[in-house]
Amino acid sequence: MKQFLSDRINAMEASATLAMAAKTRELKAEGKDIIGLSLGEPDFNIPDFIKEAAKEAIDQNYSKYTPVDGYLELREAIAAKLLRDNGLSYRPNQIVVSTGAKQCLANAALAMLNPGDEVIFPAPYWVSYKEIAKLAGATPVEILATIENDFKITPAQLEAAITEKTKMVWFNSPCNPTGSVYNQQELEALAKVLRQHPNIFILSDEIYEYINFTSIPHTCFAAIEGMYERTITINGLSKAFAMTGWRIGYLAAPEWIAKACNKVQGQITSGTNAIAQRAAIAALKAPKSEIQYMIDEFKKRRDLVLALLSEVEGLKVNVPEGAFYVFPDVSSFFGKTLRGRTICNASDFSLYLLEEAMVATVTGEAFGDANCIRISYAASEKELREAIRRIKESLA
């Protein structure tokens, strides 16, 4: 029946992270003791003060359709957050609230891209970026950053990738899947290249902003000189506030871009869930200290995972500075036979870990790097210790 589906859906790859999560649930339902380290979802409960705001919203009968671009009070809270944390001044009419940051990405792509436009993605990149751009008719262009450079691209690489067809560059810092964090000097160097190309727009996905283990404050790309009028900043509440299922994301952009994204959203999903929006207001107005315990725990887990993985021969690992992933290079195992199975690539390696070690990870091929796998440490210390013990044993 595939022939009856649209060309765009037949050309679209399924999300590898969601596919592995579904496979993990399936195996667990069969009674298998799978440790899931594939999904980028905090394992913490939502802070109580956010729950209370949601309960209050229910009691106050927030049950009607919401404005397409979000409640004014929420957009004002987002504007206040951007000024407080990032030194960026936005008006509420420059902000659009969506059903998760992923919808913000789709809105921006559909609003900005035409068939034939090129979009540059520093690789490794989040699995959905390319498919969203392709859905809008654009052509993905990848720049591969290796583990030797902490998975960060250089200005020379960016310049070399730009053509007359380049319409956008999509950045992600802190990065999923690598945990890499671009500092201000590195972003300035990339912006210097982009200043020579005034018709290229930047999408800056900053969903992991708060999960930053460096002592250096987060730098928004829009805060770099000359970039404000060309940057779409995307963020949300899923990661830092453990609100993944509440689906609240937002973008901040020049007003004409925000209006275009609002137009797209108005024809697809309209306004985001009312109760989740009211809870988001409470989350954004709270001081960062309310969620610092989660960030501290993620850093502790990162250090634990790095220490344990250092004992696994054959893995090459760098030190991620944010998010909650490690992205080890597993290419030393390619061509080898383990327990009667030949490992040809990262997908084989990830599948081997699932079936032999009963640990779910995600192949790096889904993120644009065929030498690596992604391991999420958004899991308990007990699970992480056991998972890496199993991995080490399976590779011995």
Secondary structure as GFF3:
##gff-version 3
##sequence-region A 1 396
A	DSSP	three_ten_helix	2	4	.	.	.	ID=ss1
A	DSSP	alpha_helix	7	10	.	.	.	ID=ss2
A	DSSP	alpha_helix	16	29	.	.	.	ID=ss3
A	DSSP	beta_strand	35	36	.	.	.	ID=ss4
A	DSSP	alpha_helix	48	59	.	.	.	ID=ss5
A	DSSP	alpha_helix	72	86	.	.	.	ID=ss6
A	DSSP	three_ten_helix	92	94	.	.	.	ID=ss7
A	DSSP	beta_strand	95	98	.	.	.	ID=ss8
A	DSSP	alpha_helix	101	112	.	.	.	ID=ss9
A	DSSP	beta_strand	118	123	.	.	.	ID=ss10
A	DSSP	alpha_helix	128	135	.	.	.	ID=ss11
A	DSSP	beta_strand	139	144	.	.	.	ID=ss12
A	DSSP	three_ten_helix	147	149	.	.	.	ID=ss13
A	DSSP	alpha_helix	155	161	.	.	.	ID=ss14
A	DSSP	beta_strand	166	172	.	.	.	ID=ss15
A	DSSP	alpha_helix	184	194	.	.	.	ID=ss16
A	DSSP	beta_strand	201	205	.	.	.	ID=ss17
A	DSSP	three_ten_helix	221	223	.	.	.	ID=ss18
A	DSSP	three_ten_helix	228	230	.	.	.	ID=ss19
A	DSSP	beta_strand	231	236	.	.	.	ID=ss20
A	DSSP	three_ten_helix	244	246	.	.	.	ID=ss21
A	DSSP	beta_strand	249	252	.	.	.	ID=ss22
A	DSSP	alpha_helix	255	266	.	.	.	ID=ss23
A	DSSP	alpha_helix	274	285	.	.	.	ID=ss24
A	DSSP	three_ten_helix	288	290	.	.	.	ID=ss25
A	DSSP	alpha_helix	292	309	.	.	.	ID=ss26
A	DSSP	beta_strand	325	326	.	.	.	ID=ss27
A	DSSP	three_ten_helix	331	333	.	.	.	ID=ss28
A	DSSP	beta_strand	336	338	.	.	.	ID=ss29
A	DSSP	beta_strand	341	343	.	.	.	ID=ss30
A	DSSP	alpha_helix	346	352	.	.	.	ID=ss31
A	DSSP	pi_helix	353	357	.	.	.	ID=ss32
A	DSSP	beta_strand	359	360	.	.	.	ID=ss33
A	DSSP	beta_strand	362	363	.	.	.	ID=ss34
A	DSSP	three_ten_helix	364	367	.	.	.	ID=ss35
A	DSSP	beta_strand	373	376	.	.	.	ID=ss36
A	DSSP	alpha_helix	381	395	.	.	.	ID=ss37
###
